[in-house]
Amino acid sequence: MDTSALLGELYQARFDDLKAIAQQHGVAKTGPVESLRARLIQHLIFPDWDFSPAGLRSISNSDLGEILGLFGIKKSGSIKARRQRLHLHLNHDPKSLAIERLDEMTRDELHAMCKDLELTLSGNKQALLARVAGVLASQENAWGKVKKSLRRPRGPVSVPKVSAVVAPQTPETVEETVASFVEDHNEGWTYEEELSLKEDLASIGHDVSSSQSDAELEQHLRPEPVDATSTVPPMIQHAGETHSLEVETALMELRGRTAEIHAMARDFLMVSSTTNQEDMTAFIQSLRGQGFATDLAPVHQAVAQMIMELDFKVQNESNAAIALPQSWSEREALRRFEEVRSTLRDRLENILALHASDVVKARMAFEQEGRDLNLDLRVPSVSGRLHALFDLHIEIAESQALHDPVVQRRQRMMRILHRGAVHMPESERMTIERLERNIASFEELVQTILESGEDGFDEAQQALVIRFLESKGYEVNTAQLRPRVLACAGIIGAELGYLSPSEIPRIAPGVLVTETEVDAIVTELKTLAASFKPQSAEAPAEETEVAESVADASDSLARVRGKIDRVDELLNRLNG
């Protein structure tokens, strides 16, 4: 069959017809209809072309435009966008590769897709997902199915002659390119310049992703010296060990965020140490949530080294804080610190207010504030005093928070809600936890209801609180939760001045007193009950005087009245 006629037939064929054509030519017939159509066009129209990720990079821009047109998909855009579109069209289905389903993929799968789409490979799963999602959003509706205009062609389809596949760059050409690069950078080169060289080699067809090609490139860049006179200039950012591109990128990001690592490590060292290997490993692994690729062994080792160096520095700071200056420069640095101490103290309040929920960012901002004031933080005694001032203000802020009336009121409410919660059903415990998370909204609700009322906190207002919470999904109208919630509402009203302490709704007795207190009260009641029993004594003599009997009876009556008052007091304690 003529190529034009075959291509026209593939454009118009239905799913069953495509399966028959695939079976006829020995092509796999799995997948959806458009994936099968693209597979047939690839095998029947372009049998000699290499459409692998490395092969796509060897195709010229003009040939890419013609190939995309023959596949029946959009052919505009940059050369990189064209390669991405063709790769997606040949290897993926738009329905299964939707943006909303990317979260189901693992980090390794996203990493492999970023590599195929020529994207940056560093970062955590979310960073990789964002890059892939950006490509899918930009290529939306541009791949996956042929254009409708090609399904019913008015005339014969003209297939332009496809140029021969560009031959891969020969080793001699690569060697010449590298030699020219080394000659242009005879005084050395940076890692970024070497990365740019690798990108140039990839654009002309050299597969720098494979380990063999990377080893050959490394041999060309840094060959073994023949003698003492012929040496190749090393990289300016030379490391003792050669890593892959992904690892080097992660290490560069790590070095760029050194201040953030140090700030988090200082908080870690306040409660732990480098000798606790399990704790240190857990801390390093937790940094993955902050965007650090600590799952890579070199990055993990680099972070551990930074923490150990910081630990040594912190110890020096502690020793230097109580020692005399050991040099003139240290004395001048300490003098400068004392001059700006009051300024630092004033600015620290603003820094803590700006970063109230993030101590790490607050510490980094405070360090930067010290540098802006010309403090030499390389001196251990200065750095130690700066961080000691920061830690002191953090402790003071925490102490003030504990004495805040609002915090104390909420703690009192939480003690009432959580008392004996371990014996409650799971649904009631979940309700208590939800109330705790939204305690501020609960306070606003109670305040609004109390402001609208005039007769204190009566039954109608109590019922209104319960009904409103039920309308929001809180299951509080139970024998256990209702008195607790109303008591908390009463505490809020009393604290805000709407109620008197005597108007606070009573709680179930078991909430007010512990089991130990109940046992003590019961024991005391038993003692009092025993005291009422008549004591065995010898019968009084007949000659007992009447006056003495009357006096004894009066004293006994007074004692009994006192005991009854004591019993009433104990019963009141039990009843709340």
C-alpha positions in Angstrom: 0.0 0.0 0.0 1.2 3.5 -0.8 2.5 5.5 2.2 -0.1 8.3 1.7 -2.9 5.8 1.4 -1.7 3.9 4.5 -1.4 7.1 6.5 -4.9 8.2 5.4 -6.3 4.8 6.4 -4.6 5.0 9.9 -6.1 8.5 10.4 -9.7 7.3 9.6 -9.6 3.7 11.0 -11.7 2.7 14.0 -10.5 0.7 17.0 -11.3 -2.7 15.5 -9.8 -1.8 12.2 -6.6 -0.6 13.9 -6.4 -3.9 15.8 -6.7 -5.8 12.5 -3.9 -3.7 11.0 -1.7 -4.3 14.1 -2.2 -8.0 14.0 -1.4 -8.0 10.3 1.9 -6.2 10.8 2.9 -7.9 14.1 2.4 -4.8 16.2 1.2 -4.9 19.8 -2.5 -4.1 19.9 -2.8 -3.2 23.6 -3.9 0.2 25.0 -6.5 2.7 24.0 -7.4 3.6 20.4 -5.2 6.7 20.1 -2.2 5.0 21.6 -2.6 2.1 19.1 -2.9 4.6 16.3 0.3 6.4 17.3 2.1 3.1 17.6 1.1 2.0 14.1 2.2 5.3 12.6 5.5 4.9 14.4 6.1 1.4 13.1 4.6 1.6 9.6 5.5 5.2 8.6 8.8 5.7 10.5 10.3 2.3 10.9 13.9 3.6 10.7 13.5 6.4 13.2 14.7 6.2 16.8 12.0 7.9 19.0 13.7 7.1 22.4 14.5 10.0 24.7 18.1 10.0 23.4 17.0 9.6 19.8 14.6 12.5 20.0 17.4 14.8 21.1 19.3 13.9 17.8 16.4 14.9 15.6 16.7 18.4 14.1 14.0 21.0 14.6 12.8 21.1 11.0 12.4 17.3 11.0 10.5 17.4 14.3 7.9 19.7 12.7 7.3 17.4 9.8 7.2 14.3 12.1 4.6 15.9 14.4 2.5 16.9 11.4 2.5 13.2 10.2 1.5 12.0 13.6 -1.4 14.5 13.3 -0.7 16.5 16.4 0.3 20.1 17.1 3.7 21.0 15.6 4.3 24.6 16.9 6.5 25.6 19.8 10.2 25.4 20.7 12.3 22.4 19.9 12.2 21.2 23.6 8.4 21.6 23.7 8.2 19.6 20.4 10.3 16.8 21.8 8.2 16.7 25.0 5.0 16.6 23.0 6.2 13.7 20.7 7.4 11.7 23.7 4.1 12.1 25.5 2.2 11.2 22.3 4.1 8.0 21.8 4.5 6.7 25.3 1.5 8.0 27.4 -2.3 8.2 27.3 -3.8 11.7 28.2 -6.6 10.1 30.2 -4.2 8.1 32.5 -1.6 10.9 32.7 -3.9 13.6 33.9 -2.5 16.3 36.2 -4.9 15.3 39.0 -3.5 11.7 39.0 0.2 12.6 39.2 0.0 12.4 43.0 -0.5 8.6 42.7 2.9 8.2 41.1 6.0 7.5 43.3 9.0 9.8 43.4 11.0 7.3 41.3 8.4 7.4 38.6 8.2 11.2 38.6 12.0 11.3 38.5 12.1 9.0 35.5 9.5 11.1 33.7 11.4 14.3 34.5 14.5 12.7 32.9 12.5 11.8 29.8 11.0 15.3 29.5 14.4 17.0 30.0 13.5 18.6 33.3 15.5 19.3 36.4 15.9 16.1 38.5 16.6 17.6 42.0 14.1 18.2 44.8 11.5 16.1 46.6 8.4 14.5 45.2 6.3 17.7 45.2 9.0 19.6 43.3 9.2 16.8 40.6 5.4 16.7 40.5 5.1 20.4 39.9 7.6 20.3 37.0 5.7 17.4 35.3 2.4 19.1 35.9 3.7 22.3 34.3 4.6 20.4 31.1 1.2 18.7 31.0 -0.5 22.0 31.4 1.4 23.6 28.7 0.9 20.7 26.3 -2.9 20.3 27.1 -5.0 19.2 24.1 -1.8 19.3 21.9 -1.2 15.5 21.9 -3.0 12.2 22.4 -5.2 12.1 19.2 -4.9 13.1 15.6 -6.5 16.3 14.3 -10.1 16.1 13.1 -9.2 17.6 9.8 -7.0 14.6 9.0 -9.7 12.0 9.7 -11.5 12.9 6.5 -8.9 14.1 4.0 -10.3 15.7 0.8 -7.5 14.4 -1.4 -4.5 12.2 -1.2 -2.2 12.8 1.7 1.1 14.2 0.7 3.9 12.7 2.8 7.0 14.8 2.7 10.3 13.0 2.3 11.8 12.5 5.7 15.5 13.3 5.9 17.9 10.6 7.1 18.3 10.2 10.8 21.1 12.4 12.1 24.0 10.2 13.0 25.1 10.4 16.6 28.1 12.5 17.4 31.3 10.5 16.9 33.8 10.2 19.7 36.2 12.3 17.7 33.7 15.2 17.5 32.9 15.0 21.2 36.6 14.9 22.0 37.1 18.0 19.8 34.3 19.8 21.6 35.7 19.0 25.0 39.2 19.9 24.0 37.9 23.3 22.8 36.1 23.8 26.1 39.2 23.0 28.1 41.3 25.3 25.9 38.8 28.2 26.4 38.9 27.6 30.2 42.6 27.1 30.7 42.4 28.8 34.2 39.7 26.4 35.3 35.9 26.3 35.1 32.9 26.2 37.4 30.4 23.5 37.9 27.8 25.6 36.1 30.1 25.9 33.0 30.6 22.1 33.0 26.9 21.6 33.2 26.4 23.9 30.3 28.9 21.8 28.3 26.9 18.6 29.0 23.7 20.3 27.9 25.4 21.3 24.6 26.6 17.8 24.0 23.1 16.4 24.7 21.6 18.8 22.2 23.9 17.5 19.4 23.1 13.9 20.2 25.6 12.8 22.9 23.9 10.8 25.7 25.4 12.2 28.9 22.8 10.4 31.0 24.5 7.0 30.8 27.3 6.1 33.1 29.6 5.0 30.3 29.2 8.3 28.4 29.7 10.2 31.6 32.9 8.3 32.3 34.2 9.0 28.8 33.4 12.7 29.2 35.2 12.8 32.6 38.2 11.2 31.0 38.3 13.8 28.3 37.9 16.7 30.8 40.4 15.4 33.3 42.8 12.9 31.8 45.7 11.4 33.6 48.7 13.6 33.4 51.5 12.2 31.1 54.2 14.1 32.9 54.6 16.9 35.4 54.4 19.6 32.7 51.2 18.6 31.0 48.3 19.0 33.4 44.7 19.9 32.8 43.3 22.7 34.9 40.9 21.3 37.5 37.4 22.7 38.2 37.3 25.7 40.5 34.6 24.0 42.5 36.5 20.7 42.8 35.2 18.1 45.1 37.1 15.1 46.2 34.5 12.7 44.8 32.7 12.8 41.5 28.9 12.5 41.7 26.1 12.2 39.3 24.3 15.3 38.0 21.4 14.8 40.3 23.6 14.4 43.4 25.7 17.5 42.4 22.5 19.5 42.0 21.2 18.4 45.4 24.5 19.3 47.0 24.5 22.7 45.4 21.0 23.4 46.7 22.2 22.2 50.2 25.1 24.6 50.1 22.8 27.4 49.1 20.6 26.7 52.1 23.3 26.3 54.7 21.9 29.0 57.0 18.6 27.2 57.1 20.3 23.9 57.9 22.3 25.5 60.7 19.1 27.1 62.2 17.3 23.8 62.3 20.4 22.0 63.6 20.7 24.4 66.5 17.2 23.6 67.6 18.0 19.9 67.3 21.2 20.3 69.4 19.3 22.0 72.2 17.5 18.7 73.0 19.8 16.1 71.5 23.4 15.5 70.4 25.4 14.0 67.6 26.2 10.9 69.7 22.6 9.8 69.5 22.8 8.2 66.1 19.1 7.2 65.9 17.9 10.6 66.8 20.3 12.3 64.4 19.3 10.0 61.6 15.6 10.7 62.2 16.3 14.5 62.2 18.2 14.2 58.9 15.4 12.2 57.3 12.8 14.8 58.5 14.6 17.4 56.3 13.1 15.7 53.3 9.9 17.5 54.2 11.8 20.8 53.8 12.9 20.0 50.2 16.3 18.5 51.0 17.2 15.3 49.1 18.5 13.5 52.2 17.5 10.1 50.7 20.6 10.4 48.6 23.6 9.0 50.5 26.1 11.9 49.7 23.5 14.5 50.7 22.8 12.6 54.0 26.5 12.5 54.7 27.0 16.2 53.9 24.1 17.2 56.3 25.6 14.9 59.1 29.0 16.6 58.6 27.4 20.0 58.8 25.6 19.1 62.1 28.8 17.7 63.6 30.8 20.8 62.6 28.0 23.0 64.1 28.0 20.9 67.3 31.8 21.6 67.7 31.1 25.3 67.0 28.4 25.4 69.6 30.7 23.9 72.2 33.3 26.5 71.4 30.7 29.2 71.7 29.7 28.0 75.2 33.3 27.9 76.3 34.1 31.3 74.8 31.0 32.9 76.4 32.6 32.7 79.9 36.3 33.1 78.8 38.3 36.3 78.3 39.1 37.5 74.8 42.0 35.7 73.3 43.0 38.3 70.8 42.5 42.0 69.9 40.1 41.2 67.1 37.9 39.1 69.4 37.9 41.9 72.0 36.8 44.5 69.4 34.1 42.1 68.1 32.7 41.7 71.6 32.9 45.4 72.1 30.9 45.9 68.9 28.3 43.3 70.1 27.8 45.1 73.4 27.3 48.4 71.5 24.4 46.9 69.5 22.9 44.6 72.1 20.1 47.0 72.9 19.3 47.4 69.2 19.3 43.7 68.7 17.0 43.2 71.7 14.5 45.8 70.2 14.6 44.3 66.7 14.3 40.8 68.0 10.8 41.5 69.2 9.7 42.5 65.7 11.5 39.4 64.2 9.6 37.1 66.6 6.4 38.8 65.8 6.9 38.4 62.0 7.9 34.7 62.4 5.7 33.7 65.3 5.1 30.2 64.0 8.5 29.4 62.6 11.5 29.5 65.0 13.9 28.5 62.2 13.1 31.5 60.0 13.2 33.8 63.0 16.7 32.5 64.0 17.9 33.0 60.4 16.5 36.5 60.3 18.1 37.3 63.6 21.5 36.1 62.3 21.1 38.3 59.2 20.2 41.2 61.4 23.5 40.7 63.3 25.4 40.7 60.0 23.7 43.8 58.9 24.9 45.4 62.2 28.5 44.5 61.2 28.9 41.7 63.8 31.6 39.1 63.0 29.7 35.9 63.6 32.8 33.9 62.7 34.0 34.7 66.3 32.6 32.0 68.6 32.1 34.3 71.5 30.0 36.7 69.4 28.0 34.0 67.7 27.4 32.3 71.0 26.2 35.5 72.6 23.9 36.3 69.7 22.2 32.9 69.8 22.1 32.9 73.6 20.2 36.2 73.3 17.8 34.6 70.8 17.2 31.5 73.0 16.6 33.7 76.1 13.9 35.7 74.3 12.3 32.4 73.1 12.1 31.1 76.6 10.7 34.4 77.9 8.0 34.3 75.2 7.1 30.8 76.1 6.9 31.7 79.8 4.7 34.7 79.0 2.4 32.5 76.9 1.9 30.1 79.8 0.8 33.0 82.0 -1.5 34.5 79.4 -5.1 34.6 80.8 -6.5 33.3 77.6 -4.1 30.3 77.6 -4.8 29.6 81.2 -8.6 29.7 80.6 -8.2 27.3 77.6 -6.1 24.9 79.7 -8.7 24.9 82.4 -11.4 24.0 79.7 -9.2 21.3 78.3 -8.7 19.7 81.7 -12.5 19.5 82.1 -13.1 18.1 78.6 -10.3 15.5 78.8 -10.9 14.4 82.4 -11.6 10.6 82.1 -11.8 10.8 78.3 -9.9 7.5 78.0 -13.0 5.7 79.1 -15.2 7.4 76.6 -16.3 6.0 73.2 -14.1 6.9 70.2 -16.8 9.2 68.7 -16.9 11.4 71.9 -13.1 11.5 72.0 -13.0 12.7 68.4 -15.6 15.4 69.2 -13.4 16.6 72.1 -10.4 16.8 69.8 -12.3 18.7 67.2 -13.5 21.2 69.9 -9.9 21.6 71.0 -8.8 22.4 67.5 -11.6 25.0 67.1 -11.6 26.4 70.7 -11.4 30.0 69.5 -14.6 29.6 67.5 -16.3 28.0 70.5 -15.3 31.0 72.6 -16.7 33.4 70.0 -20.0 31.4 69.9 -20.4 31.5 73.7 -19.6 35.2 73.9 -22.1 36.0 71.2 -24.9 34.0 73.0 -24.1 35.6 76.3 -24.1 39.1 74.8 -27.6 38.5 73.3 -29.1 37.3 76.6 -30.1 39.2 79.7 -30.8 36.6 82.3 -27.4 35.0 82.7 -26.8 31.6 81.3 -30.2 30.1 81.5 -31.5 26.8 80.1 -32.6 28.4 76.8 -29.1 29.8 76.2 -27.5 26.4 77.2 -29.8 24.6 74.7 -28.9 27.2 72.0 -25.2 26.4 72.5 -25.8 22.7 72.2 -28.1 23.0 69.1 -25.6 25.3 67.3 -22.8 22.9 67.9 -24.9 20.0 66.7 -25.8 21.9 63.5 -22.0 22.2 62.8 -21.6 18.4 63.2 -20.4 18.3 66.9 -22.1 15.3 68.6 -22.1 17.0 72.1 -25.7 16.2 73.2 -24.6 13.1 75.2 -24.6 12.3 78.9 -20.8 12.7 79.0 -20.2 15.7 76.8 -23.2 18.0 77.4 -22.3 18.9 81.0 -18.7 19.3 80.1 -19.4 21.6 77.2 -21.8 23.7 79.2 -19.3 24.0 82.1 -16.7 25.2 79.6 -19.2 27.8 78.3 -19.8 28.9 81.9 -16.1 29.3 82.5 -15.8 31.5 79.4 -18.8 33.6 80.7 -17.3 33.9 84.1 -13.8 34.9 82.7 -15.3 37.5 80.4 -17.5 39.0 83.2 -21.0 37.8 81.9 -21.6 35.4 84.7 -20.7 35.0 88.4 -18.8 31.9 89.5 -21.9 30.6 91.2 -23.8 30.7 87.8 -21.4 28.2 86.1 -23.4 25.1 85.2 -22.7 22.1 87.5 -20.7 19.2 86.1 -21.1 15.5 86.9 -19.4 14.7 90.1 -16.9 12.3 88.5 -15.6 15.2 86.6 -14.8 17.4 89.5 -13.1 14.9 91.8 -10.7 12.1 91.1 -11.1 8.5 92.3 -8.5 9.1 95.0 -10.5 12.1 96.3 -13.7 10.0 96.3 -12.1 7.3 98.3 -10.8 9.8 100.9 -14.3 11.3 101.2 -15.9 7.9 101.6 -13.4 6.9 104.3 -14.1 10.1 106.2 -17.9 9.5 105.9 -17.4 6.0 107.4 -15.4 7.5 110.3 -18.2 10.0 111.0 -20.9 7.3 110.7 -18.9 5.2 113.2 -18.8 8.1 115.6 -22.6 8.2 115.8 -22.8 4.7 117.0 -23.3 4.3 120.8 -20.1 3.4 122.5 -20.2 0.4 124.8 -19.7 1.7 128.3 -20.6 0.6 131.8 -24.0 1.5 133.0 -24.1 4.7 135.0 -24.6 4.4 138.7 -28.0 5.2 140.0 -26.7 7.9 142.0 -25.6 10.0 138.9 -26.6 13.6 139.4 -29.4 15.0 137.1 -27.5 18.2 136.6 -24.5 16.4 135.2 -26.7 14.4 132.8 -28.2 17.5 131.4 -24.8 19.1 130.9 -23.5 16.0 129.1 -26.6 15.9 126.9 -26.0 19.5 125.9 -22.4 18.8 124.9 -23.4 15.7 123.0 -25.9 17.7 121.0 -23.3 20.3 120.1 -20.9 17.6 118.9 -23.6 15.9 116.8 -24.5 19.2 115.2 -20.9 19.8 114.2 -20.6 16.3 112.8 -23.8 16.8 110.7 -22.4 20.1 109.3 -19.2 18.2 108.4 -21.3 15.5 106.6 -23.2 18.2 104.7 -19.9 19.7 103.6 -18.6 16.4 102.3 -21.8 15.7 100.5 -21.6 19.1 98.8 -18.1 18.3 97.7 -19.4 15.0 96.1 -22.2 16.8 94.4 -19.9 19.4 92.8 
